[in-house]
Amino acid sequence: MIKIFTGLIFTVLFLTSCSQKQIINSTSATILIKTPTMKFYDKGFISTFENYTQVQIYSAGKTVLDLKFYENRVCKSTFECESSKKFNKKYLHSSYKEDFLKSIFDNSKKETVFRDKEHNILIKIKKD
């Protein structure tokens, strides 16, 4: 009896720990990201989870960009994560705050435009 009860508890814990994270909000959008090192312009999804925001851009039905923005790090689809500061320095500019991109994608506005002519950066999001 104890073995069955222990096995049942183990199974329940195992299944609940492997469950998918619940999406709080998901929005389709046309996303333009143009920086000196990144150029993306197509349809995609902005999904908000409890601990992070995921941005996916598709071209011809294939994922061309998949990023997860956490409070202090950014993860790419290749399971490679780096600090937000390092990501900003590599793809934007070191002067941007750590949560810069996360705050742009978490914005509830229908249309968001960020333009930085000094660093040649344009980010445009038009949510459907």
CYANA upper distance limits for C-alpha pairs under 8 A (distance plus 0.5 A):
  1 MET  CA      5 PHE  CA      6.77
  2 ILE  CA      6 THR  CA      6.50
  3 LYS  CA      7 GLY  CA      6.47
  4 ILE  CA      8 LEU  CA      6.57
  5 PHE  CA      9 ILE  CA      6.76
  6 THR  CA     10 PHE  CA      6.64
  7 GLY  CA     11 THR  CA      6.62
  8 LEU  CA     12 VAL  CA      6.73
  9 ILE  CA     13 LEU  CA      6.66
 10 PHE  CA     14 PHE  CA      6.52
 11 THR  CA     15 LEU  CA      6.61
 12 VAL  CA     16 THR  CA      6.63
 13 LEU  CA     17 SER  CA      6.57
 14 PHE  CA     18 CYS  CA      6.92
 15 LEU  CA     19 SER  CA      6.90
 21 LYS  CA     49 PHE  CA      7.66
 22 GLN  CA     49 PHE  CA      6.92
 22 GLN  CA     50 GLU  CA      8.14
 23 ILE  CA     47 SER  CA      7.21
 23 ILE  CA     48 THR  CA      6.49
 23 ILE  CA     49 PHE  CA      5.39
 23 ILE  CA     50 GLU  CA      8.05
 24 ILE  CA     47 SER  CA      8.04
 24 ILE  CA     48 THR  CA      5.98
 24 ILE  CA     49 PHE  CA      5.77
 24 ILE  CA     50 GLU  CA      7.37
 25 ASN  CA     47 SER  CA      6.17
 25 ASN  CA     48 THR  CA      5.58
 25 ASN  CA     49 PHE  CA      7.66
 26 SER  CA     45 PHE  CA      7.20
 26 SER  CA     46 ILE  CA      6.15
 26 SER  CA     47 SER  CA      4.65
 26 SER  CA     48 THR  CA      6.71
 27 THR  CA     45 PHE  CA      6.05
 27 THR  CA     46 ILE  CA      5.79
 27 THR  CA     47 SER  CA      6.88
 27 THR  CA    127 LYS  CA      7.19
 27 THR  CA    128 ASP  CA      7.54
 28 SER  CA     43 LYS  CA      7.72
 28 SER  CA     44 GLY  CA      6.18
 28 SER  CA     45 PHE  CA      4.90
 28 SER  CA     46 ILE  CA      6.87
 28 SER  CA    127 LYS  CA      6.51
 28 SER  CA    128 ASP  CA      6.19
 29 ALA  CA     43 LYS  CA      6.21
 29 ALA  CA     44 GLY  CA      5.92
 29 ALA  CA     45 PHE  CA      6.34
 29 ALA  CA     46 ILE  CA      7.67
 29 ALA  CA    125 ILE  CA      7.06
 29 ALA  CA    126 LYS  CA      5.90
 29 ALA  CA    127 LYS  CA      4.61
 29 ALA  CA    128 ASP  CA      5.91
 30 THR  CA     41 TYR  CA      7.82
 30 THR  CA     42 ASP  CA      6.14
 30 THR  CA     43 LYS  CA      4.91
 30 THR  CA     44 GLY  CA      6.67
 30 THR  CA    125 ILE  CA      6.37
 30 THR  CA    126 LYS  CA      5.70
 30 THR  CA    127 LYS  CA      6.93
 30 THR  CA    128 ASP  CA      8.25
 31 ILE  CA     40 PHE  CA      7.92
 31 ILE  CA     41 TYR  CA      6.09
 31 ILE  CA     42 ASP  CA      6.19
 31 ILE  CA     43 LYS  CA      6.59
 31 ILE  CA     44 GLY  CA      7.20
 31 ILE  CA     57 ILE  CA      7.85
 31 ILE  CA    123 ILE  CA      8.09
 31 ILE  CA    124 LYS  CA      6.37
 31 ILE  CA    125 ILE  CA      5.23
 31 ILE  CA    126 LYS  CA      7.08
 32 LEU  CA     39 LYS  CA      8.16
 32 LEU  CA     40 PHE  CA      6.11
 32 LEU  CA     41 TYR  CA      4.78
 32 LEU  CA     42 ASP  CA      7.26
 32 LEU  CA    122 LEU  CA      7.94
 32 LEU  CA    123 ILE  CA      5.99
 32 LEU  CA    124 LYS  CA      5.46
 32 LEU  CA    125 ILE  CA      6.91
 33 ILE  CA     38 MET  CA      7.34
 33 ILE  CA     39 LYS  CA      6.13
 33 ILE  CA     40 PHE  CA      5.63
 33 ILE  CA     41 TYR  CA      6.90
 33 ILE  CA    121 ILE  CA      8.27
 33 ILE  CA    122 LEU  CA      6.53
 33 ILE  CA    123 ILE  CA      5.14
 33 ILE  CA    124 LYS  CA      7.15
 34 LYS  CA     38 MET  CA      6.28
 34 LYS  CA     39 LYS  CA      5.06
 34 LYS  CA     40 PHE  CA      6.93
 34 LYS  CA    120 ASN  CA      8.41
 34 LYS  CA    121 ILE  CA      6.18
 34 LYS  CA    122 LEU  CA      5.60
 34 LYS  CA    123 ILE  CA      6.79
 35 THR  CA     39 LYS  CA      6.76
 35 THR  CA     91 TYR  CA      7.41
 35 THR  CA     92 LEU  CA      6.86
 35 THR  CA    119 HIS  CA      8.47
 35 THR  CA    120 ASN  CA      6.60
 35 THR  CA    121 ILE  CA      5.09
 35 THR  CA    122 LEU  CA      7.06
 36 PRO  CA     91 TYR  CA      7.93
 36 PRO  CA     92 LEU  CA      8.17
 36 PRO  CA    120 ASN  CA      7.19
 36 PRO  CA    121 ILE  CA      7.74
 37 THR  CA     90 LYS  CA      8.39
 37 THR  CA     91 TYR  CA      6.16
 37 THR  CA     92 LEU  CA      8.29
 38 MET  CA     91 TYR  CA      7.15
 40 PHE  CA     57 ILE  CA      8.32
 40 PHE  CA     65 LEU  CA      8.48
 41 TYR  CA     57 ILE  CA      8.48
 42 ASP  CA     57 ILE  CA      6.79
 42 ASP  CA     58 TYR  CA      6.85
 42 ASP  CA     59 SER  CA      6.75
 43 LYS  CA     57 ILE  CA      6.33
 43 LYS  CA     58 TYR  CA      6.34
 43 LYS  CA     59 SER  CA      7.76
 44 GLY  CA     55 VAL  CA      7.79
 44 GLY  CA     56 GLN  CA      5.78
 44 GLY  CA     57 ILE  CA      4.57
 44 GLY  CA     58 TYR  CA      6.02
 45 PHE  CA     54 GLN  CA      8.41
 45 PHE  CA     55 VAL  CA      6.37
 45 PHE  CA     56 GLN  CA      5.78
 45 PHE  CA     57 ILE  CA      7.10
 46 ILE  CA     53 THR  CA      7.59
 46 ILE  CA     54 GLN  CA      6.31
 46 ILE  CA     55 VAL  CA      5.23
 46 ILE  CA     56 GLN  CA      7.13
 46 ILE  CA    105 PHE  CA      7.55
 47 SER  CA     53 THR  CA      6.26
 47 SER  CA     54 GLN  CA      5.61
 47 SER  CA     55 VAL  CA      7.01
 48 THR  CA     52 TYR  CA      6.87
 48 THR  CA     53 THR  CA      5.06
 48 THR  CA     54 GLN  CA      6.89
 48 THR  CA    106 ASP  CA      8.07
 49 PHE  CA     53 THR  CA      6.41
 49 PHE  CA     54 GLN  CA      8.28
 51 ASN  CA     70 TYR  CA      7.00
 51 ASN  CA     71 GLU  CA      8.38
 52 TYR  CA     68 LYS  CA      6.90
 52 TYR  CA     69 PHE  CA      5.94
 52 TYR  CA     70 TYR  CA      5.12
 52 TYR  CA     71 GLU  CA      7.77
 53 THR  CA     68 LYS  CA      6.10
 53 THR  CA     69 PHE  CA      5.61
 53 THR  CA     70 TYR  CA      7.23
 53 THR  CA    102 LYS  CA      7.35
 53 THR  CA    105 PHE  CA      8.09
 53 THR  CA    106 ASP  CA      7.73
 54 GLN  CA     66 ASP  CA      7.66
 54 GLN  CA     67 LEU  CA      6.14
 54 GLN  CA     68 LYS  CA      4.82
 54 GLN  CA     69 PHE  CA      6.75
 55 VAL  CA     65 LEU  CA      8.04
 55 VAL  CA     66 ASP  CA      6.24
 55 VAL  CA     67 LEU  CA      5.77
 55 VAL  CA     68 LYS  CA      6.91
 55 VAL  CA    105 PHE  CA      8.36
 56 GLN  CA     63 THR  CA      7.27
 56 GLN  CA     64 VAL  CA      8.12
 56 GLN  CA     65 LEU  CA      5.95
 56 GLN  CA     66 ASP  CA      4.96
 56 GLN  CA     67 LEU  CA      7.05
 57 ILE  CA     63 THR  CA      6.35
 57 ILE  CA     64 VAL  CA      6.25
 57 ILE  CA     65 LEU  CA      5.54
 57 ILE  CA     66 ASP  CA      7.13
 58 TYR  CA     62 LYS  CA      5.74
 58 TYR  CA     63 THR  CA      4.93
 58 TYR  CA     64 VAL  CA      5.99
 58 TYR  CA     65 LEU  CA      7.59
 59 SER  CA     63 THR  CA      6.99
 59 SER  CA     64 VAL  CA      6.90
 65 LEU  CA     77 SER  CA      8.07
 66 ASP  CA     76 LYS  CA      6.43
 66 ASP  CA     77 SER  CA      5.72
 67 LEU  CA     74 VAL  CA      7.27
 67 LEU  CA     75 CYS  CA      6.14
 67 LEU  CA     76 LYS  CA      5.26
 67 LEU  CA     77 SER  CA      6.81
 68 LYS  CA     74 VAL  CA      6.14
 68 LYS  CA     75 CYS  CA      5.55
 68 LYS  CA     76 LYS  CA      7.03
 69 PHE  CA     73 ARG  CA      6.85
 69 PHE  CA     74 VAL  CA      5.25
 69 PHE  CA     75 CYS  CA      7.17
 69 PHE  CA    101 LEU  CA      8.18
 69 PHE  CA    102 LYS  CA      6.17
 70 TYR  CA     74 VAL  CA      6.52
 70 TYR  CA    102 LYS  CA      7.96
 71 GLU  CA     98 GLU  CA      8.43
 71 GLU  CA     99 ASP  CA      6.93
 71 GLU  CA    102 LYS  CA      8.31
 72 ASN  CA     83 SER  CA      6.40
 72 ASN  CA     84 SER  CA      5.83
 72 ASN  CA     85 LYS  CA      8.43
 72 ASN  CA     98 GLU  CA      6.96
 72 ASN  CA     99 ASP  CA      7.45
 73 ARG  CA     81 CYS  CA      7.10
 73 ARG  CA     82 GLU  CA      6.01
 73 ARG  CA     83 SER  CA      4.63
 73 ARG  CA     84 SER  CA      4.98
 73 ARG  CA     85 LYS  CA      8.41
 74 VAL  CA     81 CYS  CA      6.04
 74 VAL  CA     82 GLU  CA      6.11
 74 VAL  CA     83 SER  CA      6.68
 74 VAL  CA     84 SER  CA      6.19
 74 VAL  CA     87 PHE  CA      7.45
 75 CYS  CA     79 PHE  CA      6.78
 75 CYS  CA     80 GLU  CA      6.07
 75 CYS  CA     81 CYS  CA      4.55
 75 CYS  CA     82 GLU  CA      7.00
 76 LYS  CA     80 GLU  CA      5.98
 76 LYS  CA     81 CYS  CA      6.81
 82 GLU  CA     86 LYS  CA      6.96
 82 GLU  CA     87 PHE  CA      6.92
 83 SER  CA     87 PHE  CA      6.73
 84 SER  CA     88 ASN  CA      6.51
 84 SER  CA     98 GLU  CA      5.59
 84 SER  CA     99 ASP  CA      7.51
 85 LYS  CA     89 LYS  CA      6.64
 85 LYS  CA     94 SER  CA      7.36
 85 LYS  CA     96 TYR  CA      8.47
 85 LYS  CA     97 LYS  CA      7.94
 85 LYS  CA     98 GLU  CA      5.87
 86 LYS  CA     90 LYS  CA      6.61
 86 LYS  CA     94 SER  CA      8.33
 87 PHE  CA     91 TYR  CA      6.48
 87 PHE  CA     92 LEU  CA      8.09
 88 ASN  CA     92 LEU  CA      5.32
 88 ASN  CA     93 HIS  CA      5.97
 88 ASN  CA     94 SER  CA      6.25
 88 ASN  CA     96 TYR  CA      7.15
 88 ASN  CA     98 GLU  CA      7.90
 89 LYS  CA     93 HIS  CA      5.15
 89 LYS  CA     94 SER  CA      4.68
 89 LYS  CA     95 SER  CA      8.30
 90 LYS  CA     94 SER  CA      8.37
 92 LEU  CA     96 TYR  CA      8.19
 92 LEU  CA    119 HIS  CA      8.31
 92 LEU  CA    121 ILE  CA      7.68
 93 HIS  CA    119 HIS  CA      7.66
 96 TYR  CA    100 PHE  CA      6.81
 99 ASP  CA    103 SER  CA      6.46
100 PHE  CA    104 ILE  CA      6.94
101 LEU  CA    105 PHE  CA      6.81
102 LYS  CA    106 ASP  CA      6.45
103 SER  CA    107 ASN  CA      6.56
104 ILE  CA    112 THR  CA      8.04
105 PHE  CA    125 ILE  CA      8.46
107 ASN  CA    112 THR  CA      8.32
110 LYS  CA    126 LYS  CA      6.52
110 LYS  CA    127 LYS  CA      5.73
110 LYS  CA    128 ASP  CA      7.98
111 GLU  CA    124 LYS  CA      7.98
111 GLU  CA    125 ILE  CA      6.11
111 GLU  CA    126 LYS  CA      4.96
111 GLU  CA    127 LYS  CA      6.71
112 THR  CA    123 ILE  CA      8.39
112 THR  CA    124 LYS  CA      6.18
112 THR  CA    125 ILE  CA      5.60
112 THR  CA    126 LYS  CA      7.04
113 VAL  CA    122 LEU  CA      7.99
113 VAL  CA    123 ILE  CA      6.32
113 VAL  CA    124 LYS  CA      4.97
113 VAL  CA    125 ILE  CA      6.99
114 PHE  CA    121 ILE  CA      8.35
114 PHE  CA    122 LEU  CA      6.26
114 PHE  CA    123 ILE  CA      5.56
114 PHE  CA    124 LYS  CA      6.83
115 ARG  CA    120 ASN  CA      8.38
115 ARG  CA    121 ILE  CA      6.35
115 ARG  CA    122 LEU  CA      5.11
115 ARG  CA    123 ILE  CA      7.00
116 ASP  CA    120 ASN  CA      6.33
116 ASP  CA    121 ILE  CA      5.53
116 ASP  CA    122 LEU  CA      6.89
117 LYS  CA    121 ILE  CA      6.86
117 LYS  CA    122 LEU  CA      8.48
